[in-house]
Amino acid sequence: MEGSFAVDLSELRRPVDDIFPGAHRQIAMATGHCASPPFGCGNKVEGFRDALSEKEYHITSLCQACQDRFYSEEAEDREAGDA
């Protein structure tokens, strides 16, 4: 494959930035913390259940507990919509 191309990731991150503002995420990750309220708990990150959860932290800056809460609420909302 010859040549190379650049991908503008800003467009791909836009939906995440709408929910979790970019500067907010960067500060939290730079200090090893979860996103501040109302997005997360603001606590120091203690670790992750698995590699996928750690990757999610690098996208949203949510600690394991906040990821669990966020995704369980999302699942409940989907289930309520199916009823």
Backbone as a printed PyTorch tensor [residue, N CA C, xyz], in Angstrom:
tensor([[[  0.8490,  -1.1680,   0.0000],
         [  0.0000,   0.0000,   0.0000],
         [  0.8960,   1.2330,   0.0000]],

        [[  0.7970,   2.0040,  -1.0320],
         [  1.6300,   3.1860,  -1.1580],
         [  0.9200,   4.4090,  -0.6140]],

        [[  1.7200,   5.3550,  -0.1860],
         [  1.1780,   6.6130,   0.3130],
         [  0.6330,   6.4730,   1.7180]],

        [[  0.1880,   7.5630,   2.2390],
         [ -0.4230,   7.5530,   3.5580],
         [ -1.5140,   8.6040,   3.5790]],

        [[ -2.3380,   8.5160,   4.5530],
         [ -3.3910,   9.5070,   4.6810],
         [ -3.5820,   9.8220,   6.1550]],

        [[ -4.0940,  10.9830,   6.4030],
         [ -4.3360,  11.4080,   7.7800],
         [ -5.8320,  11.3370,   8.0580]],

        [[ -6.1690,  10.9510,   9.2400],
         [ -7.5630,  10.8870,   9.6420],
         [ -7.8020,  11.9610,  10.6900]],

        [[ -8.8260,  12.7550,  10.4860],
         [ -9.1880,  13.7950,  11.4450],
         [-10.0630,  13.1670,  12.5240]],

        [[ -9.4620,  12.8910,  13.6830],
         [-10.1860,  12.2360,  14.7610],
         [-11.1670,  13.1600,  15.4690]],

        [[-11.0650,  14.4560,  15.2370],
         [-11.9630,  15.3810,  15.9200],
         [-13.4200,  15.0940,  15.5780]],

        [[-13.6900,  14.7140,  14.3450],
         [-15.0670,  14.3920,  13.9550],
         [-15.5420,  13.1060,  14.6200]],

        [[-14.6250,  12.1470,  14.8000],
         [-14.9970,  10.8910,  15.4360],
         [-15.2500,  11.0770,  16.9250]],

        [[-14.5520,  12.0320,  17.5420],
         [-14.6980,  12.2600,  18.9790],
         [-15.8620,  13.1920,  19.3160]],

        [[-16.4350,  13.8300,  18.3320],
         [-17.4840,  14.8220,  18.5900],
         [-18.6330,  14.2680,  19.4420]],

        [[-19.1830,  13.0820,  19.1630],
         [-20.2680,  12.5780,  20.0220],
         [-19.8260,  12.3880,  21.4740]],

        [[-18.5910,  11.9250,  21.6780],
         [-18.0800,  11.7510,  23.0370],
         [-17.9090,  13.1130,  23.6940]],

        [[-17.3880,  14.0920,  22.9560],
         [-17.1900,  15.4350,  23.5100],
         [-18.5170,  16.0930,  23.8700]],

        [[-19.5950,  15.7440,  23.1550],
         [-20.9060,  16.3000,  23.4860],
         [-21.3550,  15.8470,  24.8700]],

        [[-20.9910,  14.6180,  25.2490],
         [-21.3810,  14.0750,  26.5460],
         [-20.3310,  14.3720,  27.6020]],

        [[-19.0620,  14.1410,  27.2660],
         [-17.9400,  14.3150,  28.1920],
         [-16.9810,  15.3350,  27.5760]],

        [[-17.0790,  16.6080,  27.9400],
         [-16.2540,  17.6430,  27.2990],
         [-14.7640,  17.3060,  27.2630]],

        [[-14.1390,  17.5570,  26.1050],
         [-12.7530,  17.1850,  25.8500],
         [-11.7530,  17.6750,  26.8810]],

        [[-11.7710,  18.9660,  27.2140],
         [-10.8060,  19.4980,  28.1750],
         [-11.0090,  18.8570,  29.5360]],

        [[-12.2410,  18.6260,  29.8930],
         [-12.5910,  17.9870,  31.1630],
         [-11.9730,  16.5880,  31.2330]],

        [[-12.1070,  15.8150,  30.1690],
         [-11.5460,  14.4650,  30.0960],
         [-10.0320,  14.5030,  30.1950]],

        [[ -9.4130,  15.4010,  29.4800],
         [ -7.9520,  15.4710,  29.4480],
         [ -7.3740,  15.8020,  30.8130]],

        [[ -7.9930,  16.7050,  31.5350],
         [ -7.5130,  17.0620,  32.8740],
         [ -7.6660,  15.8720,  33.8140]],

        [[ -8.8090,  15.2140,  33.7740],
         [ -9.0380,  14.0600,  34.6410],
         [ -8.0020,  12.9710,  34.3680]],

        [[ -7.7820,  12.6480,  33.1100],
         [ -6.8320,  11.5850,  32.7710],
         [ -5.3980,  11.9830,  33.1150]],

        [[ -5.0510,  13.2360,  32.9140],
         [ -3.6880,  13.6890,  33.2130],
         [ -3.3690,  13.5720,  34.7020]],

        [[ -4.3910,  13.6570,  35.5400],
         [ -4.1810,  13.5750,  36.9810],
         [ -4.5580,  12.2100,  37.5590]],

        [[ -4.9890,  11.2730,  36.6840],
         [ -5.3480,   9.9260,  37.1480],
         [ -6.6510,   9.8770,  37.9170]],

        [[ -7.5680,  10.7630,  37.5680],
         [ -8.8580,  10.8260,  38.2510],
         [ -9.9980,  10.5080,  37.2900]],

        [[-11.1280,  10.2260,  37.8870],
         [-12.3730,  10.0940,  37.1370],
         [-12.8480,  11.4990,  36.7990]],

        [[-13.6680,  11.6110,  35.7900],
         [-14.2570,  12.9050,  35.4480],
         [-14.9940,  13.4700,  36.6560]],

        [[-15.0050,  14.7760,  36.7540],
         [-15.7030,  15.4330,  37.8630],
         [-17.2090,  15.3760,  37.6570]],

        [[-17.9640,  15.5110,  38.7560],
         [-19.4180,  15.5750,  38.6310],
         [-19.8140,  16.7250,  37.7110]],

        [[-20.8540,  16.6180,  36.9810],
         [-21.8860,  15.5910,  37.0240],
         [-21.5980,  14.3720,  36.1470]],

        [[-20.4710,  14.3570,  35.4810],
         [-20.1610,  13.2580,  34.5650],
         [-19.6690,  12.0200,  35.2950]],

        [[-18.7870,  12.2150,  36.2490],
         [-18.2180,  11.1050,  36.9980],
         [-18.1760,  11.4570,  38.4710]],

        [[-17.3490,  10.7170,  39.2190],
         [-17.2830,  10.9370,  40.6740],
         [-16.1250,  11.8390,  41.0860]],

        [[-15.1230,  12.0210,  40.2290],
         [-13.9820,  12.8670,  40.5380],
         [-12.9190,  12.2080,  41.4000]],

        [[-13.1320,  10.9440,  41.7590],
         [-12.1760,  10.2380,  42.6200],
         [-10.9560,   9.7580,  41.8420]],

        [[ -9.8950,   9.4400,  42.5790],
         [ -8.6850,   8.8600,  41.9920],
         [ -9.0410,   7.5010,  41.4080]],

        [[ -8.5290,   7.2140,  40.2250],
         [ -8.7860,   5.9280,  39.5700],
         [ -7.9510,   4.8490,  40.2370]],

        [[ -8.6110,   3.7670,  40.6480],
         [ -7.9470,   2.6840,  41.3730],
         [ -7.5570,   1.5150,  40.4790]],

        [[ -8.1880,   1.3490,  39.3570],
         [ -7.9080,   0.2270,  38.4660],
         [ -9.1550,  -0.1490,  37.6950]],

        [[ -8.9880,  -1.1100,  36.8110],
         [-10.0830,  -1.5010,  35.9400],
         [-10.2520,  -3.0050,  35.9250]],

        [[-11.4610,  -3.4410,  35.6660],
         [-11.8170,  -4.8480,  35.6380],
         [-11.1220,  -5.5860,  34.4890]],

        [[-10.9980,  -4.9050,  33.3550],
         [-10.4100,  -5.5500,  32.1840],
         [ -9.8650,  -4.4900,  31.2300]],

        [[ -9.2370,  -4.9590,  30.1580],
         [ -8.6130,  -4.0450,  29.1920],
         [ -9.6500,  -3.1620,  28.5030]],

        [[-10.8360,  -3.6950,  28.2520],
         [-11.8770,  -2.9090,  27.5960],
         [-12.3060,  -1.7300,  28.4790]],

        [[-12.4230,  -1.9690,  29.7730],
         [-12.7880,  -0.8840,  30.6990],
         [-11.6990,   0.1820,  30.7590]],

        [[-10.4430,  -0.2580,  30.6930],
         [ -9.3390,   0.7040,  30.6910],
         [ -9.3520,   1.5360,  29.4040]],

        [[ -9.6520,   0.9040,  28.2830],
         [ -9.7710,   1.6520,  27.0200],
         [-10.9020,   2.6670,  27.1100]],

        [[-12.0050,   2.2580,  27.7220],
         [-13.1460,   3.1610,  27.8870],
         [-12.7500,   4.3840,  28.7050]],

        [[-11.9070,   4.1920,  29.7190],
         [-11.4270,   5.3250,  30.5180],
         [-10.7070,   6.3340,  29.6390]],

        [[ -9.9340,   5.8590,  28.6850],
         [ -9.1860,   6.7660,  27.8080],
         [-10.0900,   7.4870,  26.8160]],

        [[-11.3230,   7.0320,  26.6930],
         [-12.2980,   7.7170,  25.8390],
         [-13.1320,   8.6920,  26.6670]],

        [[-13.6450,   8.2320,  27.8050],
         [-14.6020,   9.0190,  28.5820],
         [-14.0580,   9.5930,  29.8840]],

        [[-12.9640,   9.0770,  30.3800],
         [-12.3500,   9.4100,  31.6680],
         [-13.2240,   8.9980,  32.8470]],

        [[-14.0530,   7.9760,  32.6640],
         [-14.8700,   7.4550,  33.7560],
         [-14.1680,   6.2820,  34.4160]],

        [[-14.1330,   6.2730,  35.7620],
         [-13.5440,   5.1610,  36.5020],
         [-14.4330,   3.9190,  36.3570]],

        [[-13.9780,   2.8000,  36.8930],
         [-14.7310,   1.5610,  36.7540],
         [-16.1310,   1.6780,  37.3580]],

        [[-16.2330,   2.2440,  38.5540],
         [-17.5390,   2.3670,  39.2080],
         [-18.4890,   3.2430,  38.3970]],

        [[-17.9860,   4.3380,  37.8470],
         [-18.8380,   5.2310,  37.0540],
         [-19.2130,   4.5950,  35.7230]],

        [[-18.2880,   3.8480,  35.1190],
         [-18.6280,   3.1110,  33.9050],
         [-19.7440,   2.1200,  34.1920]],

        [[-19.6130,   1.3850,  35.2990],
         [-20.6360,   0.4020,  35.6610],
         [-21.9890,   1.0820,  35.8410]],

        [[-22.0060,   2.2130,  36.5450],
         [-23.2480,   2.9480,  36.7750],
         [-23.8160,   3.4830,  35.4600]],

        [[-22.9650,   4.0850,  34.6410],
         [-23.4090,   4.6760,  33.3790],
         [-24.0160,   3.6190,  32.4680]],

        [[-23.3320,   2.5030,  32.3100],
         [-23.8140,   1.4850,  31.3830],
         [-24.9810,   0.6830,  31.9390]],

        [[-25.0970,   0.5530,  33.2550],
         [-26.2690,  -0.1340,  33.8020],
         [-27.5060,   0.7500,  33.6400]],

        [[-27.3520,   2.0600,  33.8210],
         [-28.4700,   2.9860,  33.6140],
         [-28.8820,   2.9960,  32.1470]],

        [[-27.9000,   2.9360,  31.2500],
         [-28.1960,   2.9170,  29.8230],
         [-28.9720,   1.6450,  29.4670]],

        [[-28.5670,   0.5090,  30.0250],
         [-29.2500,  -0.7550,  29.7660],
         [-30.6740,  -0.7090,  30.3120]],

        [[-30.8500,  -0.1300,  31.5080],
         [-32.1920,  -0.0130,  32.0850],
         [-33.0720,   0.8660,  31.2130]],

        [[-32.5210,   1.9420,  30.6810],
         [-33.2840,   2.8220,  29.8030],
         [-33.7160,   2.0990,  28.5310]],

        [[-32.8110,   1.2940,  27.9750],
         [-33.1560,   0.5190,  26.7760],
         [-34.2500,  -0.4850,  27.0810]],

        [[-34.1440,  -1.1780,  28.2160],
         [-35.1520,  -2.1560,  28.5980],
         [-36.4950,  -1.4950,  28.8390]],

        [[-36.4940,  -0.3330,  29.4460],
         [-37.7490,   0.3870,  29.7100],
         [-38.4000,   0.8010,  28.3910]],

        [[-37.5880,   1.1130,  27.3860],
         [-38.1080,   1.4770,  26.0730],
         [-38.7220,   0.3130,  25.3370]],

        [[-38.2680,  -0.9140,  25.6500],
         [-38.7890,  -2.1260,  25.0130],
         [-40.1160,  -2.5610,  25.5990]],

        [[-40.4210,  -2.0870,  26.7990],
         [-41.6360,  -2.5400,  27.4960],
         [-42.8880,  -1.9360,  26.9360]]])
